[in-house]
C-alpha cells in the first residue's frame, strides 16, 4: 500500500506530520466524535421530547432505534461505496446530509418527522464512518504512523460519548431541541474544513461493474436484522413475527453469500474473512460493543431509577471511563507498536471482565469511590486498549482498494453486536422481573443482566486469546527458522503477524 507520507527508504519514525495532515485527521475525528456525541445526547433528552411532542414510550424508542437502523443497516453499502465512488466524495456528501438532518431534527414538531431525521442521520453516518476510517488507513502507511492516527481517531468516539452525556444534561435543561441542533454547526465546520484539507481520492479503476444485487440484498438483510432485534424485546422473542423475521434474515443472508461468491465485483469479498486476525477483530468488535452497550443501559437505569440520580450526576459517574480513554489517546500508538494488538486485546478484555464483575457488588446505597469508580476505571482502561486495537487489526494487511469494505464490515459488527446483545440483556432482565416494584426486587432483576454482560466480555476474551496463542506459535517458528543458516528469511506475512 502507498501513502503520501513516506518515500522508499524513509523510516516511519522519521516522518513529521504537517499541519495539513493534522487538519485532515481532525476533520475525520470530528465526524467520529459527532457519531458518538449524537448517540449519547439523545438518550437523556427522551423524557423531555416525549412530554413536548406527546409521544408514547414505544414511539420514543424509535428516536433511538431509527438511528441504529439507518446506521447498522447501510454500513456494508457505505463501506463499498467509499471504495468505488471515492472516499473523499462519499465522506463529504454524507457529512453534509448529517448536518442538514441535525438541523431538521431540532426544528420539527412531530414524532414521525423526528424519527425520519434520526434515520437519515444514521444513514449518513453509515457512509461517513467507513469512508473516514478508510481515508486514514490509505493516508497513513501501515505501522507506527497508522497506529498513532487510529488511536487518536478511535479515542474521539469515547470522548464524544462522554461529552454527550454531560452536554445533554446541560442542554436539556434549556431545551431538548438544542441536543438535536448542536451537531449541525460542528458538522458544517468539519465539512468546510474537509473541502480544503481532505486528500483527493480516486475511484477504484479496476472494478468489474457494480454489485447491485449484492447491495440490495445485503442492505435489506442488515436492515431486517437490526429491525427484528430492536423490536424483539417489545413484541416477544418467541412470537411468530420475530421468528419469521429471523428466518427471513437467514434466507436473505444465504442468498447474499451466494451472490457475493459469484459477483465479479462483490460488495463484500468473502475471502477477506479467511484471515484469523480479521475474524477475531470482527467477533471482538461485536462482543466488545455489545457488552458495553448492555452495561451502560443497565447502569443508567440503576443510577437514575433506583438511586434517584439526575442525568448530570449519572453522566459524571461515567466520565472517569471516558476521560481515561481521552488521556491515553496520544500514547496508544506507541503501546500498540511495542506490544502488538493480540496482547492488548486480551489485556483489555480481561480488564473489562473484571470491571463488569466488580459492579455486581452494587446495592441500593453504594459508596461511589469504593464500589462504582473501580469498575469505571477498569472499563475505561479496557476501552482505551481494545477499540484502537480492533481497528488496527482489522485494517492491517488489507489492500487500499478494500479498506472501505473492511471498515464498513467492522462498523457493521460493532452496530449489530450492540443491537443484538442489548436486546438479549433487556430480555434477560425482563424475564427475571418478579412483578414487584420494590427497589430491591428491581435491583435483583438487573443482576442477571449484568452477569450476561460479563459473560459476553468473557466470550470476547476467549476469542481474542486464540490470536495470542497463534502469535506465540508464529514467533517460535520464526526464531527456529532464523537459527537455521540455510532457512529463508521470514515472509512479510509472518512479520506482520508477529507485530500485530
C-alpha positions in Angstrom: 0.0 0.0 0.0 1.2 3.5 -0.8 1.0 6.7 1.2 1.8 10.4 0.5 3.7 10.5 3.8 6.5 8.2 3.0 9.0 7.6 0.3 11.1 4.5 -0.3 13.9 4.2 2.3 12.3 6.7 4.7 11.7 5.2 8.2 8.3 5.8 9.6 9.7 7.2 12.8 11.4 9.9 10.8 8.2 11.3 9.3 6.9 14.5 10.7 3.2 15.3 10.5 2.4 18.5 8.7 -0.3 21.0 9.8 -2.3 19.9 6.8 -2.1 16.3 7.8 -3.1 17.1 11.4 -6.0 19.1 9.9 -7.1 16.1 7.8 -7.1 13.9 10.9 -9.0 16.5 12.9 -11.8 16.6 10.2 -12.1 12.8 10.3 -12.1 12.8 14.1 -14.8 15.4 14.1 -17.1 13.0 12.2 -16.4 10.2 14.6 -16.9 12.5 17.5 -20.3 13.6 16.2 -21.5 10.0 15.8 -20.8 9.2 19.4 -22.0 12.6 20.7 -25.3 12.2 18.9 -26.0 8.7 20.3 -25.3 9.7 23.9 -27.1 13.0 23.9 -30.4 11.8 22.7 -31.0 9.3 25.5 -31.1 11.9 28.2 -33.4 14.1 26.2 -36.1 11.5 25.6 -38.4 12.3 28.5 -38.5 16.0 27.5 -39.1 15.0 23.9 -42.0 12.7 24.9 -43.6 15.4 27.1 -43.4 18.2 24.5 -44.4 16.1 21.4 -46.9 13.9 23.3 -45.2 10.7 22.3 -45.7 7.2 23.7 -42.8 5.1 25.1 -42.9 2.8 22.1 -42.6 5.9 19.7 -39.8 7.4 21.8 -37.8 4.2 21.4 -37.8 4.7 17.7 -35.9 8.0 18.1 -33.0 5.9 19.2 -33.7 2.8 17.1 -34.3 4.8 13.9 -30.6 6.0 14.1 -29.4 2.5 14.8 -31.5 1.1 11.9 -30.1 3.5 9.4 -26.5 3.2 10.7 -26.3 -0.6 11.1 -28.4 -1.4 8.0 -26.3 0.5 5.5 -22.7 0.2 6.7 -21.8 -2.5 4.2 -23.1 -0.4 1.4 -21.4 2.7 2.8 -18.0 1.0 3.0 -18.0 -0.4 -0.5 -19.4 2.9 -1.9 -16.3 4.7 -0.4 -14.0 2.3 -2.3 -15.9 2.5 -5.7 -17.1 6.2 -5.7 -14.2 7.9 -3.9 -13.6 8.1 -0.2 -13.4 11.9 -0.1 -16.5 12.5 -2.1 -18.6 10.0 -0.1 -17.4 11.3 3.2 -18.2 15.0 2.4 -21.6 14.4 0.8 -22.6 12.2 3.8 -21.3 14.8 6.3 -23.4 17.4 4.6 -26.5 15.3 4.8 -25.7 14.7 8.5 -25.6 18.5 9.1 -29.0 19.0 7.3 -30.6 16.1 9.2 -29.4 17.6 12.5 -31.0 20.9 11.6 -34.2 19.2 10.7 -34.3 17.2 13.9 -34.1 20.4 16.0 -36.9 22.2 14.2 -39.6 19.5 13.7 -42.8 19.4 15.7 -43.9 15.8 15.2 -42.7 12.4 16.2 -42.6 10.8 12.8 -40.6 13.7 11.3 -38.1 13.5 14.2 -37.8 9.7 13.7 -37.2 10.3 10.0 -34.5 12.8 10.7 -32.8 10.3 13.0 -32.9 7.6 10.4 -31.4 10.0 7.8 -28.6 10.8 10.3 -27.9 7.1 10.9 -27.9 6.6 7.2 -25.4 9.4 6.6 -23.2 8.1 9.5 -23.2 4.7 7.7 -21.2 6.4 4.9 -19.0 8.8 6.9 -17.8 6.1 9.3 -16.3 3.6 6.9 -15.2 6.4 4.5 -13.4 8.3 7.3 -11.6 5.2 8.6 -10.5 4.1 5.1 -9.2 7.6 4.4 -7.0 7.2 7.5 -5.8 3.7 6.5 -4.9 4.8 3.0 -3.3 8.1 4.0 -1.1 6.7 6.9 1.1 3.7 6.0 0.7 0.5 8.0 2.8 0.5 11.1 3.6 3.2 13.7 2.1 6.1 11.8 -1.2 4.4 11.2 -1.3 3.1 14.7 -0.9 6.5 16.1 -3.5 8.0 13.8 -6.0 5.3 14.6 -5.5 5.5 18.3 -6.3 9.3 18.2 -9.3 8.7 15.8 -10.9 5.9 17.9 -10.4 7.9 21.1 -12.7 10.5 19.7 -15.6 8.1 19.9 -15.2 7.7 23.7 -14.6 11.4 24.1 -17.7 12.2 22.1 -19.8 9.7 24.1 -18.6 11.1 27.4 -19.1 14.7 26.5 -22.5 13.9 25.0 -23.7 12.6 28.4 -22.6 15.8 30.1 -23.7 18.2 27.4 -27.1 16.6 27.2 -27.7 17.2 30.9 -26.9 20.8 30.4 -28.7 21.4 27.1 -31.9 19.5 28.0 -32.4 21.9 31.0 -32.9 24.7 28.4 -34.5 22.7 25.6 -34.2 19.2 24.1 -34.0 20.9 20.7 -30.5 22.1 21.5 -29.4 18.5 21.8 -30.6 17.9 18.2 -29.2 21.1 16.8 -25.7 21.1 18.4 -24.2 18.6 15.9 -25.3 20.8 12.9 -22.8 23.6 13.2 -20.0 21.2 14.2 -20.7 19.1 11.1 -20.9 22.2 8.9 -17.5 23.4 10.2 -16.0 20.0 9.6 -17.5 19.9 6.1 -15.9 23.3 5.1 -12.6 22.3 6.6 -12.8 18.9 4.8 -13.3 20.6 1.4 -9.9 22.2 1.9 -7.9 19.6 3.8 -9.0 16.1 2.8 -6.8 14.5 0.2 -8.3 13.8 -3.2 -9.0 10.1 -3.7 -9.6 8.3 -6.9 -12.4 5.8 -7.6 -11.4 2.2 -7.9 -10.4 1.8 -11.5 -10.2 -1.9 -11.9 -13.5 -3.0 -10.6 -15.7 -5.0 -12.9 -19.1 -3.3 -12.5 -21.2 -2.6 -9.5 -22.7 -5.3 -7.4 -26.2 -4.0 -7.4 -27.9 -7.3 -6.4 -25.4 -7.7 -3.5 -26.0 -4.1 -2.4 -29.8 -4.6 -2.4 -29.8 -8.0 -0.7 -27.1 -7.1 1.8 -28.7 -3.8 2.8 -32.1 -5.5 3.1 -30.7 -8.3 5.3 -28.9 -5.9 7.6 -32.0 -3.6 7.9 -34.3 -6.5 8.6 -31.8 -8.0 11.2 -31.4 -4.7 13.1 -35.2 -4.1 12.9 -36.0 -7.5 14.2 -33.5 -7.4 17.1 -34.7 -3.9 18.1 -38.4 -4.9 18.1 -38.0 -8.4 19.6 -38.0 -7.2 23.3 -41.2 -5.4 22.7 -43.2 -7.9 20.6 -41.6 -11.0 22.2 -38.7 -13.2 21.1 -40.9 -16.3 20.6 -43.7 -14.6 18.7 -44.4 -15.7 15.1 -43.5 -12.2 13.9 -40.0 -12.4 15.4 -39.3 -16.0 14.4 -40.4 -15.4 10.8 -38.3 -12.2 10.7 -35.2 -14.1 11.8 -36.0 -16.8 9.2 -36.3 -14.2 6.5 -32.9 -12.7 7.6 -31.3 -16.2 7.4 -32.7 -16.7 3.9 -31.5 -13.2 2.8 -28.0 -13.7 4.2 -27.8 -17.1 2.5 -28.8 -15.6 -0.9 -26.3 -12.7 -0.2 -23.4 -15.1 0.3 -24.3 -16.9 -2.9 -24.5 -13.6 -4.8 -21.1 -12.4 -3.4 -19.4 -15.7 -4.4 -20.5 -15.3 -8.0 -20.2 -11.5 -8.3 -17.1 -10.2 -10.3 -17.0 -7.1 -8.0 -18.7 -8.2 -4.7 -20.0 -5.8 -2.1 -18.1 -7.9 0.5 -15.2 -10.1 -0.7 -15.8 -13.2 1.4 -12.1 -14.2 1.0 -11.1 -11.4 3.5 -12.7 -13.5 6.2 -10.3 -16.3 5.7 -7.8 -14.4 7.9 -7.9 -15.4 11.5 -7.0 -11.9 12.6 -9.9 -10.5 10.6 -12.4 -12.9 12.1 -11.1 -12.2 15.6 -11.4 -8.5 15.0 -15.0 -8.7 13.8 -16.1 -11.0 16.6 -14.2 -9.0 19.1 -15.9 -5.8 17.9 -19.3 -7.5 18.4 -18.6 -8.7 21.9 -16.8 -5.5 23.0 -19.5 -3.0 22.0 -22.4 -5.4 22.8 -21.2 -5.9 26.4 -20.6 -2.2 26.9 -23.9 -1.1 25.5 -25.7 -3.6 27.7 -23.7 -2.4 30.7 -24.3 1.3 30.1 -28.0 0.6 29.6 -28.4 -1.2 32.9 -26.2 1.2 34.9 -28.1 4.2 33.6 -31.4 2.6 34.8 -29.8 1.7 38.1 -28.4 5.2 38.8 -31.5 7.1 37.7 -34.4 4.8 38.5 -33.1 3.2 41.7 -30.7 5.7 43.2 -32.6 8.7 42.0 -29.5 10.4 40.5 -30.0 13.2 38.0 -29.0 12.9 34.3 -26.0 15.2 35.1 -25.0 13.1 38.1 -25.2 9.9 36.0 -23.1 11.5 33.3 -20.4 12.5 35.7 -20.4 8.9 37.1 -19.4 7.6 33.7 -17.0 10.4 33.0 -13.8 8.8 34.5 -14.0 6.0 32.0 -14.2 8.4 29.0 -11.6 10.7 30.5 -9.2 7.8 30.8 -9.7 6.9 27.2 -9.2 10.5 26.1 -6.0 11.0 28.1 -4.5 7.8 26.6 -5.1 8.9 23.0 -1.6 10.1 22.1 0.1 7.1 23.9 -1.8 4.2 22.4 0.0 4.2 19.1 3.4 3.6 20.8 1.8 1.0 23.1 0.4 -0.9 20.1 3.8 -0.8 18.3 5.5 -2.3 21.4 3.1 -5.0 22.4 1.0 -5.8 19.3 -2.8 -5.9 19.0 -3.3 -9.6 20.3 -1.7 -8.8 23.7 -3.6 -5.5 24.1 -6.9 -7.1 23.1 -6.5 -9.9 25.7 -5.4 -7.5 28.4 -8.3 -5.1 27.5 -11.0 -7.8 27.6 -9.6 -9.1 30.9 -9.9 -5.7 32.4 -13.4 -5.4 31.1 -14.4 -8.7 32.6 -13.1 -7.7 36.0 -14.7 -4.3 35.8 -18.1 -5.8 35.0 -17.8 -8.4 37.7 -16.9 -5.9 40.3 -20.0 -3.9 39.5 -22.1 -6.9 40.7 -21.3 -5.7 44.2 -23.6 -2.7 43.9 -26.5 -2.2 46.3 -29.1 0.4 47.0 -26.7 2.7 48.9 -23.3 2.4 47.2 -20.2 4.3 48.0 -19.2 5.7 44.6 -15.4 5.7 45.3 -15.3 2.2 46.6 -17.9 0.4 44.5 -18.6 2.2 41.2 -15.4 4.1 40.5 -13.1 1.0 40.3 -15.4 -0.5 37.6 -15.5 2.7 35.6 -11.7 3.0 35.7 -11.2 -0.6 34.6 -13.7 -0.3 31.8 -12.1 2.9 30.7 -8.7 1.3 30.5 -10.2 -1.6 28.6 -11.8 0.7 26.1 -8.5 2.5 25.6 -6.8 -0.8 24.8 -9.5 -2.6 22.8 -11.1 -0.1 20.5 -7.9 1.1 18.7 -6.5 -2.4 18.6 -9.6 -3.8 16.9 -9.4 -1.1 14.2 -5.7 -1.6 13.6 -6.0 -5.4 13.5 -9.0 -5.3 11.1 -7.3 -2.9 8.6 -3.7 -4.2 8.7 -2.7 -6.2 5.6 -5.7 -5.1 3.6 -5.2 -3.5 0.1 -6.1 0.1 -0.3 -9.0 -0.7 -2.7 -10.7 -2.8 0.0 -10.1 -0.5 3.0 -13.6 0.9 2.8 -15.1 -2.6 2.6 -13.3 -3.7 5.7 -14.1 -0.5 7.5 -17.8 -1.0 6.8 -17.6 -4.6 7.9 -16.0 -3.7 11.2 -18.5 -0.9 11.9 -21.4 -3.3 11.0 -20.0 -5.8 13.5 -20.0 -3.0 16.1 -23.6 -1.9 15.5 -25.1 -5.4 15.0 -23.3 -6.6 18.1 -24.6 -3.7 20.1 -28.2 -4.2 18.9 -28.2 -7.9 19.4 -26.6 -8.1 22.8 -28.6 -5.1 24.2 -31.8 -6.9 23.2 -30.5 -10.1 24.9 -29.7 -8.2 28.1 -33.1 -6.5 28.1 -34.8 -9.8 27.6 -32.9 -11.4 30.5 -33.8 -8.5 32.8 -37.5 -8.7 31.8 -37.6 -12.5 32.3 -36.2 -12.1 35.8 -38.6 -9.3 36.9 -40.8 -10.6 39.7 -43.6 -8.1 39.2 -42.7 -6.3 42.4 -41.8 -2.6 42.1 -39.7 -2.5 45.3 -36.2 -1.1 44.7 -34.6 -4.4 45.9 -36.7 -6.5 43.5 -35.8 -4.3 40.6 -32.1 -4.4 41.5 -32.3 -8.2 41.7 -33.7 -8.3 38.2 -30.7 -6.3 37.0 -28.1 -8.7 38.3 -28.8 -11.5 35.8 -28.4 -8.9 33.1 -25.0 -7.8 34.5 -24.0 -11.5 34.6 -24.9 -11.8 30.9 -22.8 -8.6 30.2 -19.9 -10.2 32.0 -20.3 -13.4 30.1 -20.3 -11.6 26.7 -17.0 -10.0 27.7 -15.6 -13.4 28.7 -16.5 -14.7 25.2 -14.6 -11.8 23.7 -11.6 -12.6 25.9 -11.6 -16.2 24.8 -11.9 -15.3 21.1 -9.0 -12.8 21.2 -6.9 -15.2 23.3 -6.7 -17.5 20.3 -4.9 -14.8 18.5 -2.3 -14.5 21.3 -1.7 -18.3 21.1 -1.2 -18.1 17.4 1.2 -15.2 17.7 3.4 -17.2 20.1 3.4 -20.2 17.8 4.5 -18.0 14.8 7.2 -16.3 16.9 8.6 -19.7 17.8 8.5 -20.8 14.2 10.3 -17.7 13.0 13.0 -18.0 15.8 13.7 -21.6 14.7 13.8 -20.5 11.1 16.3 -17.8 11.9 18.5 -20.2 13.8 18.9 -22.3 10.6 21.6 -20.7 8.4 20.0 -22.2 5.2 16.5 -21.2 6.1 14.9 -18.3 4.1 14.1 -15.1 5.8 10.7 -14.9 7.4 8.0 -13.8 5.0 6.3 -10.4 5.1 3.1 -12.1 6.2 4.9 -13.7 9.2 6.5 -10.4 10.2 3.1 -8.6 10.1 1.5 -11.4 12.2 4.2 -11.1 14.8 3.9 -7.4 15.1 0.1 -7.4 15.1 
